[in-house]
Amino acid sequence: MHNRIEIYSIRMRTLFTVFFCFVYLTHYSFTSMKKQIDPPLMKLSVIFDTDANNELDDQHALAYLLMSGEDFDVKGVTVNATNNGGDIDEHYKEAERIIKLCDLYKKVPLIIGANDNFENIKKDIDLPKFDGYNAVNFIIEQAKTHIDTKLIIIAVGKLTNVALALKKDPTISKNIRLVWLGSNYPEPGEYNLENDIPAMNYLLRSDLHFEIVTVRYGKTTGTDAVRVTKEDSKKMAGLGPQISEAVIGRHGGEYKNFGDYSVDLFNNINYHGDPPSRALFDMAAVAIVKNPDWAESRHVSSSKMVNKKWIEQPNNPRKLIIWESFEVNKILSDFYCTMKNYVLVDQ
């Protein structure tokens, strides 16, 4: 009797071992197979819309975007002109400098956009050529190729190009996620906004997915808090890909990498605050698209601007996303890390 029990026990342990191994190997095989067939995380498709020659934050935002190639698929860069920085040609030239310094010249499309504003241009959009038509047509063409996933437009200047594109072809609204660096919402004012209020109001009335990355001058809750001192800017020296043919900078001088040009931009700008520093507003807009955890977001009913003041519409079913309270240290740390360990966008 004792021997029978012992034999039975051995058989049961053997069966249990075989069953456990079968389950383990099946799970391992399935997991391995799943890893092989699962697609890699998709890069975010982006158009960067910029008044590149205005200050120095556009340049840093563009370089940050172009050197974050593991995260972004940059379809193109469109330019517009705001009150500072000259006419559209000057903004185009500055964007071209940055693309060259990122060693992506003629690899990332650079398209000239609107010099004037929405109200003055919209009557001409049915003509073959109008102010900004190249950028407008490019936005429409790219949006139409994004059906399953939205095309992200990171706009860091006035909204003229985007508004004209939607005016010309309203069907593209469902294909676009607009992330706009602009406004002191809910307070009035802000440079990008005031350069074309009708363009902003037109987009606010549409059904376009609209996110506002707040500026809020002098407050800790907006991108004005993402600031760099002149001393900190020296960290940029020598960073980025090294190009063979030097680029002549906006203030003169010859540069073969973006980092050295960044230092020159900081050497030729005025500083504010205590300690004296300069905000990289636009760069923060790229950062929160790259990692949404680096700011807080909330949904609000869409407002409108009348006589340069926000008019709240609490019963408006149309919702916006507001970005605020930015993780300054994390954003700047990632920016510097990206500049040191860049991966250029694949074009």
Residue pairs with C-beta under 8 A, 6 or more apart in sequence:
42 149
43 70
43 71
43 72
43 73
44 71
44 72
44 73
44 152
44 289
45 73
45 75
45 142
45 146
45 149
45 151
45 152
46 65
46 72
46 73
46 74
46 75
46 151
46 152
46 153
46 154
46 289
47 74
47 75
47 76
47 77
47 78
47 138
47 139
47 142
47 151
47 152
47 153
47 154
48 61
48 62
48 65
48 74
48 76
48 77
48 78
48 154
48 156
49 77
49 78
49 79
49 80
49 113
49 135
49 153
49 154
49 155
49 156
49 157
49 161
49 162
50 58
50 61
50 62
50 77
50 78
50 79
50 80
50 91
50 95
50 155
50 156
50 157
50 282
51 58
51 79
51 80
51 81
51 82
51 85
51 91
51 156
51 157
51 158
51 192
51 195
52 58
52 59
52 62
52 79
52 85
52 91
52 92
52 94
52 95
52 98
53 84
53 85
53 86
53 90
53 91
53 93
53 94
53 95
53 250
54 82
54 84
54 85
54 91
54 157
54 191
55 84
55 85
55 269
56 262
56 265
56 266
56 269
56 278
56 280
57 156
57 278
57 279
57 280
57 281
57 282
57 283
58 94
58 95
58 156
58 157
58 282
59 94
59 97
59 98
59 261
59 262
59 265
60 262
60 280
60 282
60 283
60 335
61 154
61 156
61 280
61 282
61 283
61 285
61 286
62 77
62 95
62 98
62 99
62 102
63 98
63 101
63 102
63 240
63 258
63 262
63 339
64 283
64 286
64 287
64 335
64 338
64 339
65 72
65 74
65 154
65 286
65 345
66 74
66 98
66 99
66 102
66 104
66 108
66 344
66 345
67 102
67 240
67 258
67 338
67 339
67 342
67 343
67 344
68 286
68 290
68 338
68 342
68 343
68 345
69 342
69 343
69 344
69 345
69 346
70 343
71 290
72 290
72 345
73 345
73 346
74 108
74 345
74 347
75 109
75 142
75 151
76 108
76 109
76 110
76 111
76 138
76 142
77 95
77 99
77 108
77 109
77 110
77 111
78 111
78 112
78 113
78 135
78 138
78 139
78 161
79 88
79 91
79 92
79 95
79 110
79 111
79 112
79 113
79 135
80 88
80 91
80 113
80 114
80 115
80 132
80 135
80 157
80 158
80 160
80 161
81 87
81 88
81 90
81 91
81 114
81 115
82 157
82 158
82 191
82 192
82 195
83 191
83 195
85 91
85 94
87 115
88 112
88 113
88 114
88 115
89 112
92 110
92 112
94 250
95 110
96 105
96 110
97 247
97 248
97 249
97 250
97 261
98 258
98 261
99 105
99 108
99 110
100 243
100 247
101 240
101 241
101 243
101 247
101 255
101 256
101 257
101 258
101 261
102 240
102 241
102 258
102 344
103 241
103 243
103 344
104 344
104 345
104 347
107 347
108 345
108 347
109 138
111 134
111 135
111 138
112 132
112 134
112 135
113 132
113 134
113 135
113 136
113 160
113 161
114 121
114 131
114 132
114 135
114 136
114 158
114 160
114 161
114 164
115 131
115 132
116 131
116 132
116 160
117 158
117 160
117 195
117 196
117 198
117 199
118 159
118 160
118 163
118 164
118 167
118 196
118 198
118 199
118 202
119 198
120 131
121 130
121 131
121 132
121 160
121 164
122 163
122 164
122 167
124 130
124 131
125 133
125 136
125 164
125 167
125 168
126 168
127 133
130 136
132 160
132 161
132 164
135 161
135 165
136 161
136 164
136 165
136 168
139 153
139 161
139 162
139 165
139 172
140 165
140 168
140 169
140 172
142 151
143 151
143 165
143 172
143 175
143 176
144 172
144 175
145 151
146 175
146 176
147 175
150 175
150 176
150 177
150 209
151 175
151 176
151 177
152 176
152 177
152 179
152 289
153 162
153 176
153 177
153 178
153 179
154 179
154 181
154 285
154 286
154 289
155 161
155 162
155 178
155 179
155 180
155 181
155 182
156 180
156 181
156 192
156 281
156 282
156 285
157 192
157 195
158 192
158 195
158 196
158 199
159 180
159 182
159 192
159 196
159 199
159 200
159 203
160 196
160 199
162 176
162 178
162 199
162 203
163 196
163 198
163 199
163 200
163 202
163 203
164 199
165 172
166 172
166 173
166 202
166 203
166 206
166 208
167 202
170 206
173 206
173 207
173 208
174 207
176 208
176 209
177 209
177 211
178 203
178 208
178 209
178 210
178 211
179 211
179 213
179 285
179 288
179 289
180 192
180 200
180 210
180 211
180 212
180 213
180 285
181 192
181 213
181 215
181 223
181 281
181 282
181 284
181 285
182 190
182 192
182 193
182 200
182 212
182 213
182 215
183 190
183 192
183 193
183 200
183 212
183 214
183 215
184 190
184 193
184 214
184 215
184 216
184 217
184 222
185 212
185 214
185 303
185 310
185 322
186 303
186 310
186 312
187 216
187 310
188 305
188 308
188 309
188 310
189 217
189 308
190 215
190 217
191 215
192 215
193 200
193 305
194 308
197 305
197 308
200 305
201 304
201 305
203 210
204 210
204 302
204 303
204 304
204 318
204 320
205 302
205 304
207 318
210 302
210 320
210 321
211 297
211 320
211 321
211 322
211 323
212 320
212 321
212 322
212 323
213 223
213 284
213 285
213 288
213 295
213 323
214 221
214 222
214 223
214 322
214 323
214 324
215 222
215 223
215 224
215 281
216 222
216 223
216 224
216 324
217 224
218 224
219 225
220 325
221 324
221 325
222 324
222 326
223 279
223 280
223 281
223 282
223 284
223 285
223 326
224 279
224 281
225 279
225 326
225 328
226 279
226 280
226 281
226 283
226 284
226 326
226 328
226 331
226 332
227 273
227 277
227 278
227 279
227 280
227 328
228 266
228 277
228 278
228 279
228 280
228 332
229 271
229 275
229 276
229 277
229 278
230 266
230 267
230 271
230 276
230 277
230 278
232 277
233 262
233 263
233 266
234 263
235 336
236 258
236 259
236 260
236 262
236 263
236 266
236 336
236 339
237 259
237 260
237 263
238 257
238 259
238 260
239 257
239 258
239 259
239 262
239 339
239 340
239 342
240 257
240 258
240 259
240 339
240 342
241 257
241 258
241 342
241 344
242 256
242 257
243 256
243 257
244 256
245 256
246 254
246 255
246 256
247 254
247 255
247 256
247 261
248 254
248 255
249 255
249 261
249 264
249 265
250 265
250 268
251 264
251 265
251 268
253 264
255 261
255 264
258 339
259 339
266 278
269 278
271 277
271 278
272 278
280 335
283 331
283 335
284 295
284 326
284 331
287 294
287 295
287 326
287 331
287 334
287 335
288 294
288 295
288 323
288 326
290 334
291 330
291 334
293 327
294 326
294 327
294 330
294 331
294 334
295 323
295 324
295 325
295 326
295 327
296 323
296 324
296 325
297 321
297 322
297 323
297 324
298 321
298 322
298 324
299 319
299 320
299 321
299 322
300 319
300 320
300 321
300 322
301 312
301 313
301 314
301 315
301 316
301 317
301 318
301 319
301 320
302 313
302 316
302 318
302 319
302 320
303 310
303 311
303 312
303 313
303 316
303 320
304 310
304 311
304 313
305 311
